[in-house]
Amino acid sequence: MAGHSHWAGIKHKKGLADKKRGKLFSRLSKNLTIAVKDQGGDIDPDSNLKLRYAIDKAKEGNMPKANIEKAISKGAGVSAAGVTYSELMYEGYAPGGVALMAEIITDNRNRTASEVRKLFEKTGGKLGASGCVSYLFDTKGVIQVPLEALGEDDLMEVVLDAGAEDLVPGEDFYDIFTTPSDLETVRKAIEEKEIPVESYEVSFIPQNKITLDEDSGRKVLNMVAQLEDYEDIEAVYTNHDIPADILAKLESED
């Protein structure tokens, strides 16, 4: 969890560097394809913000331009591959009573449901019904800006004037929170001031967090890691919190 910032401790994103290129590109391609399909074939990233996010993620993953264009064309119906992707959110519980949501893109709902259920059971979790934990999270836009980019007061003025809800400094980044609809407006306001943006996306933020001891922390991190390693899972969200000293010890075991 790079930087151990407030945001990094909440959302567990797949690391790009430690994934095989084939699996990574497959995941990024699905994101691009479904971003276009969801907007009726709109391939303009200026009007299709979901596509813009997907393109940015693909570029971060060093995906070749030709692969990006092919995935976009598939979403627009140019490809006759006949593959249909679905976006799903699986909800349940991790060890220690931690609420967990797994964001999924799949071309086979039955296969994914079976395999995700096995992963939950294998790692000591319990898959629940739709809505069983989502009410514990708020949907927010999240923007990360490097700490060295600007002083907190100056950045606070920029983002609040643009409509941001909050700014929280971490060890390496400021985490800026917005409503989903204001994410793009705030991001543009930051970039217009020539302030670098590390990342931006719409995500799920827990309303409250559960503090874990070493044993539960180890189990939850193991569950998250195994879920993240499954190709159809795009992201994992939890409401757990691990004290810094325990987290450092657990990370040293890897």
C-alpha positions as CSV (number, residue, x, y, z in Angstrom):
1,M,0.0,0.0,0.0
2,A,2.3,2.7,-1.4
3,G,2.7,5.7,0.8
4,H,0.3,4.5,3.5
5,S,-1.9,7.5,2.8
6,H,-5.5,7.7,3.9
7,W,-6.6,6.7,0.5
8,A,-4.1,3.9,0.0
9,G,-5.2,2.4,3.2
10,I,-8.8,2.3,2.0
11,K,-8.6,1.1,-1.5
12,H,-6.4,-1.8,-2.6
13,K,-5.5,-1.4,-6.2
14,K,-3.7,-4.0,-8.3
15,G,-0.1,-3.2,-8.7
16,L,0.9,-2.8,-12.3
17,A,4.5,-3.8,-12.0
18,D,4.0,-7.2,-10.5
19,K,1.4,-8.5,-12.9
20,K,2.1,-10.4,-16.1
21,R,1.6,-8.3,-19.2
22,G,-0.9,-10.6,-20.7
23,K,-3.2,-10.6,-17.7
24,L,-2.8,-6.8,-17.2
25,F,-3.6,-6.0,-20.9
26,S,-6.6,-8.2,-20.8
27,R,-8.0,-6.4,-17.8
28,L,-7.3,-3.0,-19.3
29,S,-8.9,-4.0,-22.6
30,K,-12.1,-5.0,-20.9
31,N,-12.2,-1.6,-19.2
32,L,-11.8,0.2,-22.5
33,T,-14.4,-1.9,-24.3
34,I,-17.1,-1.6,-21.6
35,A,-16.5,2.1,-21.2
36,V,-17.4,2.6,-24.9
37,K,-20.3,0.2,-24.8
38,D,-21.8,1.8,-21.7
39,Q,-22.0,5.1,-23.5
40,G,-23.6,3.8,-26.7
41,G,-20.4,3.6,-28.7
42,D,-19.1,7.0,-27.8
43,I,-15.3,6.9,-28.6
44,D,-14.6,10.5,-27.7
45,P,-12.7,10.7,-24.3
46,D,-13.7,14.4,-24.0
47,S,-17.4,13.5,-23.8
48,N,-17.0,9.9,-22.5
49,L,-15.3,10.4,-19.1
50,K,-15.4,6.7,-18.3
51,L,-13.4,6.1,-21.5
52,R,-10.9,8.8,-20.5
53,Y,-10.3,7.1,-17.2
54,A,-9.8,3.8,-18.9
55,I,-7.4,5.3,-21.5
56,D,-5.4,6.9,-18.7
57,K,-5.2,3.6,-16.8
58,A,-4.1,1.8,-20.0
59,K,-1.3,4.3,-20.6
60,E,-0.2,4.0,-16.9
61,G,0.1,0.2,-17.6
62,N,2.2,0.9,-20.8
63,M,-0.4,-0.7,-23.0
64,P,0.5,-0.2,-26.7
65,K,-1.5,2.4,-28.6
66,A,-2.6,-0.3,-31.1
67,N,-4.1,-2.4,-28.3
68,I,-5.9,0.6,-26.9
69,E,-7.4,1.4,-30.2
70,K,-8.5,-2.2,-30.8
71,A,-10.3,-2.4,-27.5
72,I,-12.1,0.9,-28.2
73,S,-13.1,-0.4,-31.6
74,K,-14.5,-3.6,-30.0
75,G,-16.6,-1.5,-27.7
76,A,-18.0,0.5,-30.6
77,G,-19.1,-2.6,-32.4
78,V,-16.3,-2.7,-35.0
79,S,-15.2,-6.1,-33.8
80,A,-17.3,-9.1,-34.5
81,A,-15.8,-11.0,-31.6
82,G,-19.2,-11.5,-30.0
83,V,-17.9,-11.0,-26.4
84,T,-20.2,-9.2,-24.0
85,Y,-18.8,-7.9,-20.7
86,S,-20.8,-7.3,-17.6
87,E,-19.9,-5.0,-14.7
88,L,-20.8,-6.5,-11.3
89,M,-20.2,-5.7,-7.6
90,Y,-19.9,-8.7,-5.2
91,E,-20.3,-8.0,-1.5
92,G,-19.5,-9.9,1.6
93,Y,-17.4,-10.1,4.7
94,A,-13.7,-10.7,5.3
95,P,-12.3,-12.1,8.6
96,G,-12.8,-9.8,11.6
97,G,-16.2,-8.7,10.4
98,V,-14.7,-6.5,7.7
99,A,-17.0,-5.4,5.0
100,L,-15.7,-6.1,1.5
101,M,-16.8,-5.3,-2.0
102,A,-15.2,-6.7,-5.2
103,E,-15.7,-4.7,-8.4
104,I,-15.8,-7.1,-11.4
105,I,-15.8,-7.1,-15.2
106,T,-16.6,-10.5,-16.7
107,D,-17.7,-12.2,-19.9
108,N,-19.1,-15.2,-18.0
109,R,-21.2,-14.4,-14.9
110,N,-21.7,-18.0,-13.9
111,R,-18.0,-18.8,-14.0
112,T,-17.0,-15.7,-12.1
113,A,-19.7,-16.2,-9.4
114,S,-18.5,-19.7,-8.7
115,E,-14.8,-18.8,-8.6
116,V,-15.3,-15.7,-6.5
117,R,-17.4,-17.7,-4.0
118,K,-14.6,-20.2,-3.7
119,L,-12.1,-17.4,-3.1
120,F,-14.2,-16.0,-0.3
121,E,-14.6,-19.4,1.3
122,K,-10.9,-20.3,0.9
123,T,-9.7,-17.1,2.6
124,G,-12.1,-17.1,5.5
125,G,-14.7,-14.7,4.1
126,K,-18.3,-15.0,3.4
127,L,-20.0,-13.9,0.2
128,G,-23.3,-12.0,0.9
129,A,-26.3,-10.8,-1.1
130,S,-26.3,-7.6,-3.1
131,G,-26.5,-4.6,-0.8
132,C,-25.4,-6.4,2.3
133,V,-22.4,-4.0,2.9
134,S,-22.6,-1.4,0.2
135,Y,-24.6,0.9,2.5
136,L,-21.5,1.2,4.6
137,F,-19.6,3.0,1.8
138,D,-20.0,6.3,0.0
139,T,-19.3,6.8,-3.7
140,K,-16.7,9.5,-4.1
141,G,-14.4,11.0,-6.6
142,V,-10.8,10.7,-5.4
143,I,-7.8,12.7,-6.8
144,Q,-4.2,12.2,-5.6
145,V,-1.7,15.1,-5.8
146,P,1.9,14.7,-4.7
147,L,2.7,16.4,-1.4
148,E,5.7,18.3,-2.9
149,A,3.5,19.8,-5.6
150,L,2.0,22.6,-3.5
151,G,1.4,23.7,0.1
152,E,-1.7,22.4,1.8
153,D,-3.4,25.8,2.2
154,D,-2.8,26.8,-1.4
155,L,-4.1,23.5,-2.7
156,M,-7.0,23.6,-0.4
157,E,-8.1,26.9,-1.8
158,V,-7.9,25.6,-5.4
159,V,-9.9,22.5,-4.8
160,L,-12.5,23.9,-2.5
161,D,-13.2,26.7,-5.0
162,A,-13.6,24.1,-7.7
163,G,-16.2,22.2,-5.6
164,A,-14.1,19.5,-3.7
165,E,-15.5,18.3,-0.4
166,D,-12.3,17.6,1.5
167,L,-8.5,17.3,1.3
168,V,-6.5,14.9,3.4
169,P,-2.7,14.9,3.5
170,G,-1.0,11.5,3.6
171,E,2.7,10.5,3.6
172,D,3.3,11.0,-0.1
173,F,0.0,12.4,-1.5
174,Y,-2.9,14.7,-0.8
175,D,-6.2,12.8,-1.2
176,I,-8.9,15.1,-2.6
177,F,-12.5,13.9,-2.3
178,T,-15.4,15.1,-4.5
179,T,-18.8,14.0,-5.5
180,P,-18.6,11.8,-8.5
181,S,-20.2,14.5,-10.7
182,D,-17.6,17.1,-9.6
183,L,-14.6,14.9,-10.1
184,E,-13.8,16.1,-13.6
185,T,-14.4,19.8,-12.7
186,V,-12.0,19.6,-9.8
187,R,-9.4,17.7,-11.8
188,K,-9.4,20.3,-14.5
189,A,-9.1,23.1,-12.0
190,I,-6.0,21.4,-10.5
191,E,-4.4,20.8,-13.9
192,E,-5.2,24.4,-15.1
193,K,-3.0,25.6,-12.2
194,E,-0.2,23.3,-13.6
195,I,-0.4,21.1,-10.5
196,P,0.4,17.5,-11.3
197,V,-2.3,14.9,-10.7
198,E,-1.0,11.4,-9.7
199,S,-4.4,9.6,-10.2
200,Y,-8.1,10.2,-10.3
201,E,-11.2,8.0,-10.2
202,V,-14.6,7.3,-8.8
203,S,-14.5,4.9,-5.9
204,F,-16.0,3.7,-2.7
205,I,-15.0,5.2,0.7
206,P,-16.1,3.5,4.0
207,Q,-18.1,5.6,6.4
208,N,-16.3,4.0,9.3
209,K,-13.4,1.7,9.6
210,I,-12.8,-1.5,11.7
211,T,-9.4,-1.6,13.5
212,L,-7.7,-5.0,13.2
213,D,-5.2,-6.8,15.4
214,E,-2.2,-8.7,13.8
215,D,-4.0,-12.0,13.3
216,S,-7.1,-10.5,11.6
217,G,-5.0,-8.0,9.7
218,R,-2.9,-10.9,8.2
219,K,-6.1,-12.8,7.2
220,V,-7.7,-9.7,5.6
221,L,-4.6,-8.8,3.6
222,N,-4.3,-12.3,2.4
223,M,-7.9,-12.3,1.3
224,V,-7.5,-9.0,-0.5
225,A,-4.3,-10.2,-2.2
226,Q,-6.0,-13.4,-3.5
227,L,-9.1,-11.6,-4.7
228,E,-7.0,-8.9,-6.5
229,D,-5.0,-11.6,-8.3
230,Y,-8.2,-13.0,-9.9
231,E,-8.3,-11.6,-13.4
232,D,-12.0,-10.6,-13.5
233,I,-11.7,-8.5,-10.3
234,E,-10.9,-4.9,-11.0
235,A,-10.7,-3.5,-7.5
236,V,-11.3,-4.5,-3.9
237,Y,-12.8,-2.1,-1.3
238,T,-12.9,-2.7,2.5
239,N,-13.6,-0.8,5.7
240,H,-10.6,-2.2,7.6
241,D,-7.8,-0.3,9.3
242,I,-4.5,-1.8,10.4
243,P,-2.3,0.2,12.9
244,A,0.9,1.4,11.3
245,D,3.2,-0.8,13.5
246,I,1.2,-3.9,12.8
247,L,1.0,-3.1,9.1
248,A,4.8,-2.7,8.9
249,K,5.3,-6.0,10.5
250,L,2.9,-7.8,8.1
251,E,4.4,-6.1,5.0
252,S,7.9,-7.3,6.2
253,E,6.6,-10.9,6.1
254,D,5.9,-10.7,2.3
